[in-house]
Amino acid sequence: MPKIVDHDARREELVHATWRVIARHGLDRATMRQIASEAGFANGALKPYFPTKADLVEATYTFVFESTNTRVARKTAGLNGIEAIEAFAREVLPLDETRLDEARIVIPFWQEAVHRQEKAAANNAAMGQWRRSLMAWLDHAQEVGAAPEGLDLEITADTLLTWMLGAQISAVMEPQRYSPEELEAQLQLQLRLLIRS
C-alpha cells in the first residue's frame, strides 16, 4: 500500500526549517540543501513544494506574518483603543528570541521586496492590514476620550508602524542596545504621547 503523505504538513516543516536556517545564517547564506537537511529531507524533495528559494522565502514571510497576526488576535481579544495598541505592539516588537528571529526573517524579505513587485505587493498588503487595525483602535481611543481630539489617524498609525518596524531592524542590528527592556521603555513613551492629558 502506498504511503500517504501529508503535503500541507511537509510544506509547514519546510517553512519552519527555512525560518531556522535564515535566522542562524542569514538569507544570502541559506541554501536549499541546508534547508532540506534541516527539515530531514533529501535536497530534491523540496522542488515539488517550493520550486525556488524565493518561493520558500515568501512562504516563510507569510507564515511569520500569519503567526504574528494569530498572536495579535489572541492578545487583543476583548481590547480596544490604547490597550489594544499596546498589546499589538508587544506582539510585533522583538521582545523575545522568537520575535527577534521573526525580525531576522522579515528584514531580508524587505530587501527582496525592494526589487520584486510581487513581494512588495505582499508586504504592502500586510502593512495595510496592520495600519487599518491601528487606525480603528486610535479612532476608538478618541471616541472614549483616551486620545486627543483631532488626531490624524492615518499619520499616527503610520508613525507607530514606522517605529515598530524600525525597532525590528534596530534590535537585529544591535540586540544589546535595543534590548527588550529598552524597547519596552520606548513603547511606554509612544503610548504616553498618545494618551490625552
Beta strands, then each sheet from edge to edge (+ up, - down):
end
